[in-house]
Amino acid sequence: MTTLVTHIASLVTNDPSLGRGSPRSGASENGDGSPLGLIQDAAVVIDGDRIAWVGETSKAPATDNRVDAGGRAGIPGFVDSHSHLVFAGDRTAEFNARMSGRPYSAGGIRTTVAATREATDAELAATLDRYLAEALRQGTTTLETKSGYGLNAADESRSLRIAAERTDEVTYLGAHIVAPEYADDPAAYVDLVTGPMLDACAPHARWVDVFCERGAFDADQARAVLTAGVAKGLLPRIHANQLSYGPGVQLAVELGAASADHCTHLTDADVEALAQGSTVATLLPGAEFSTRAEWPDARRLLDAGATVALASDCNPGSSFTSSVPFCVALAVRDMGMTPDEAVWAATAGGAAALRRTDVGRISVGARADLVLLDAPSHVHLAYRPGVPLVSAVWRAGRREL
């Protein structure tokens, strides 16, 4: 069954070879060369779960079904490459206290750990389903989520099992913080994370992650966690340089991690390492917004040539938003990104951070993840912050909204 979506006012394809620009732009038939690969008055053919054709509406082929976009803009589904959605409990009081003047510290995670351990599988699944649906309504069609609120073998493995049944990408984050019962013996906790806990969790995950930060894990501990995960067949990514300058980014590049996430406090050497390596700098502005912290400098990274992704970091403590459009607006307003750069980072950038080539783009062979906006251009995602612009969503060829 094929479906043709026509009269898309401006379509972001993230395929420079497809870009046609406007009728007056002088774009060639070989594409306009811009990263967004924009097509005006565009059409897309969906065949099953894949994109079968992309071009101008006037050149569209016949299909089984036809949907008129009515002059709405189109973008690839957002690729949210960093979230923490398997949890229980509420941290409203912590947020309220922080907004009243007390700074954030990593220890707040322990509150969620206690609630998550007490929750049933059904309760954890229901919470995850709720926030996955919320994200989908806001245009997210690919989502990574982590464990990290169990901090023992049983609760970490069941968190990952529940996540793997529902999400695209699953990350083992036993090394979120040191479990409370190991507060006086962090070395023993690292042994647990790299031993029995890893054995229980690896079958349910693709990625291994660690919070390399003061109050969490130092460079040697983080290296031990990531190399143990790699030895079990998991791919590395890392929470790096969020609260202070530190070794996280350099460790990420050294180990070939797909992504270094947060990247708020960077030295010139950190920026250079990200620009020269394959590790994506994933920026999480929801965390800075919710903690009144210093913004990451996206402009510095982009000008150096680093690949930048944007993600929600949705979690109950420091960034309780599932809205990637909100993060796009923050990145443009406070992190030095242009609207084009922010939309690319939230789609193709997120795909790069997950080492995915089938999502984050609208081109032949890609998974059919298409979002229509109640706006004539993707720029409205930053131009109209807080406005629910998503009007239609196809995920893997199925219309979800």
N, C-alpha and C positions, 0 to 999 in steps of 0.2 A: 504494500500500500504506500503510495507516494503522496506527499502534500507539498503544495507550492504556496509559499508566503510571499505576497507581492506588495509593491508600493511602500517599501521601507524607505523612509525619507533619507536616512543616512545610516549605512551599515558599517560597523566596525568589524573587520574580518581578522585583523592581526596577521594578515598575509600581504606583504608589500607588493607581491606580483599581481594582486587582484585590484589594487587601488585605482580608482578612476577620477577621484576628486569631483569637482563641479564641472558643468559644461564649459565654464569659462576659465578653468584652471590650467588648461593646456596639457593635462595628463596624457601620457601616451597609452597605446593599446597594450604595452608591456607592464603597466602598473605605474603608480605615481611615486613609488619608492619610499613612502612614509611608513613607519612601523605599523600604524593602524590599518593600512590598506583600505581606506574608505571608499565605498561605492554609494553614489547618489541614486535615488529612486531604484533601490535594489530589490532583488528577489532571491529566495533560497528554496531549493528543493530538498525535502527530507524524505529519505527512503529507508524505512525501518528505523534503526537507531543511528543512522549515519547521514552526513551531508552528501548529497549526490550532485548538486550543481549550485553555483553561485554566480550571479551576474546582474545585469540591468533588467528591470521588469519587462521592457520592450522586447527582450531577447529570450524570455523564459520559455521552456518547453511545456508541453501538455503533461498533466498529472491527474491522479485519481481525485484528489481533493484540492481546494483552493481557499486560501485565507487572505483577505485584504487587510494589510497592516494599517491602512488609512493614514499614511504619512507619519507614522511613529518611527522613532529611531530604533535601531537594532544593535545589540552587542552580543558577544559570546557570554554564556553564563559565567558568573563570577567563580573563581577558583580560590576558595578560602583554605589556605595551606597551613593554618595554625589555629587550633581551638582546643578547649578542655571541656567537653560536654558530658562526660560520665561522672556525675556527682550528685550529692544530695545535700539538703540543708540550705540555709539562707545566711547571707552575710551583710544584710542591710545595716545592722548596727555598726559593723566595722567601717562601711562606706560613710555612714553618717559621722562617725568619729573622725575619720580622715579628713572629710570636708570641713570639719570643725577645727582642724589644725594639727592633728597628729599624723606624722609621715607613715607611708606604707613600708612594711618590712615583710620578708619572705615568710615569717612565722605565722602569718594569718592563714596560711594554707592548712594548718593543723585543725582549724575549726571545721573545714570541709571534710578532712580525713575522718574525723570522728563520726560525722553524720553519714558519710558514704559507707563506712564499715557497718553501720547499723541498718542501712537500707536493704530492702529485699531486691532480688533481681528484677522483679516486675516494676518496682518503684524507680530503679535506675533506668530501665528501658523506657518507661513512660516519660521521664524527664528528658532523656536523649531524643525521643521521638518528637516531643514538643518543640525543642529548639531546632531540630533539623527541619521541621515544617515551617517554623518561623523564618529560618534562613532561606528556605526555598521561596517563600513569598517575597523575599527581597532580592531574588535573582541569583542566589548561590546554587549552582548545580553540581559542583564538586567540592567535597569538604573532607579535610583531615581532622581527626580528633585523637586525643591522647588519654592514656591512663594517668596515674599520678596522685589520685586521691584515695588509694587503697593502702599503699606502702607496706603491704605484706603479700606473700605469694598468692594466697587465696583471693584476696580482694583485687589485686592488680590483674590477675588472670581472668577473673570473671568480668571485670570492667572491659578488658580487651575483647573477650568473647562477645559480650553484648554489643560493643561498638562494631566489631567485624561483621555482625549480622545486619548492620544498618548503614554503615558509612563507606565511602570510597577508599579512604586511606586511614590506617590505624598505626599509632605510635606508642611504643612501650616507654613510659616515663616513670619507672620505679624510682629513678633518681631525681625526683621533684624537690623534695627536701629530705633530710634524715628523719626517719620515722620516730615519733615521740619516745617509744620504748628503747630506742638506741641513742638517745640524746647524749649519753655519756660514753658511747663507744661507736663513733661514726665509721671507723674502719671495719667493724663487724657488719655494719649495715651495708657498706659497699660490697663486702663479701657476699651478703645475701642477694643484693641487686645483681651482681655478676655471676651468681651461682644458682641456687635453687629457684629464686624468683624468676630469673631469666629463663631457666629451663621450662617453667610453667607458662611463661608469657610468650615466648618466641613463636610458638605455633599460630598465635592469633594476630601477629603484628607484621608489618612490613618495615617499620622504622624503629630506631632506638634513639632516645633523646636524653639530655641531662641539663639541669639548671646549673650552669657554671657561674657562680656568683657568690659573693660574701653572704654568709648565712645559709648557704646551700652546699655546693661542692667546689673544691679548688681544682686547679688544672690537672694535678696527678690523679685525683679521684675521677674527674670527668673523663680523662683519657682511658682509665681502666674500664669505666662503664661502657664507653663507646667501642673500644677495641673488643671487649667481650661480646657485645652485641653483634659486631661485624663477624666475629668468629662463628656466631650462630646463624649467620645468613641475613642479618638485619642491616639496613642502610642507615648511616648516621646523619643526624641533624642536631642542633644544639641551641639552647637558650643562652645568648651571649651578650655581655656588655649592656645589660639593661639598667642596673642600678649604679654602676660605677665603671671606670676603666678596669680592664682585666684581661685575662688570657684567652677568653672564649673564642673570639674571632680568629686569632692565630691558630688555635687548636682546630677549629672547624676547617680552615684552609689546609692545614697540615694533614688532616685525616681524610680530606676530600669529601667533607660533608656536603650534602645537597643544599643545605641552607643554614645560615646563622641568623637567628631570630631575635629581634629587638634592635640591636646595633645602635643604641642611643649614645653611648660614650665611646668614641672612636679616636684613636691616634692617627696620625698621617700614615704610619706603617700599617695599621689595620685597614684603612681605606685602600692603600696600594695593594695589599694582599687580596682583598675582595675584587679589586679591578682586574688583577692579573690571573686570578684563579677561576674555577668553575662554581664556587660556592655563591649562592644567591643571598643577597642581603634582604631579609624579610622584615619589613617595618610594620609595627603594630600600634598605630596612633591611638587606638581605643584605650590602651594602657596609660599613655601619657595624659590623655583627657581625663581619665577616671582617677588619676593619682596626682594631678597637678604637677607632673614632672616635666623635665626638659624635653623638648621635642627632638626626635631624630632629625638629622640634617640630610634629607634626601637629595637636595641639590648638590651637595658635596660629593655624594656617592655617584650620582648620575654623571656629573661633569668629569669624574675620574674614570668613567667607563664601566662601573660595576653594574651588574644586573640586579634590579630592585623589584621586590614583590610587596604587595600590601595584603594584609590579612586581618581578621577581626580580633584574634586572641580571646574569643568569647570564653569567659570563665567567671565564676561567681564572686571572685575577690577583687581583681584589678582591672577588668575590662568586660563588664557584663552587657555586651552588645553583640548581637549576631548580624548587625547591619554593615555589610561591606560598602554600600553607598555612603553611609555616614563616614566610614574610614576614608573613602575617596575624597569627600569634602574636607575632612580634616587635613589630609595630605596636601591638598591644594592650598588651603588657607594658611596652614601653619608649618609646613615642612618643605616649602619651596618647589613643589611639583607643579607642572602644568596640568590642565585637565586631561590632555592626551596621555601624558606620562602616567598619571594616576590610574586611568582606566586600563591602560596596557598592563601596569603592575598588578592590578587586581584580577586580571584575566590571564594573559600570556605569562606574566611574571609569576603568578601563583602556580601555573602549570610547570614552569621551569624549576620552581622550588620543590615540586613533587616529582621532577623528572618524568613528566608526562608530555607526550606529543599529540595525544588524541583529544585533548580538551584545551580550552582557552583560546580557541580560534574558530572561525567560520570558513572552512575551506573543504574541498572535496576529500572525503575519507575521514574527516574529523567526526567525533561523536556529535550527534545533533542536539547541542545545547544552545538554545537561542532565547534571548530575552528581548521583549519589546518594551519601550519606555513611552509613557504619556508625555512625550516631548519630541521636538524635531531633531535633536542632536544629543549625543552622549555628554556634551559639555554641561547639560542641565543637571547631571548628577552632582556637580560641584556648585553650579549656579543657583540651584534651588535646594539647599541642604535641608534635610528633615522632611521633605515632601515625598510621600510614597509614589514614586514614578513608575514602578514596575507594573505593567498591565497584562503581560502574558509571558509564560515561561514554558519552553519545551526542554525536557531533560531526556537524553538518550532517545529522542524522537517522539516521546510521549508528552502530550500537552498536560501540564500540571496546574496551570493557572490561566 
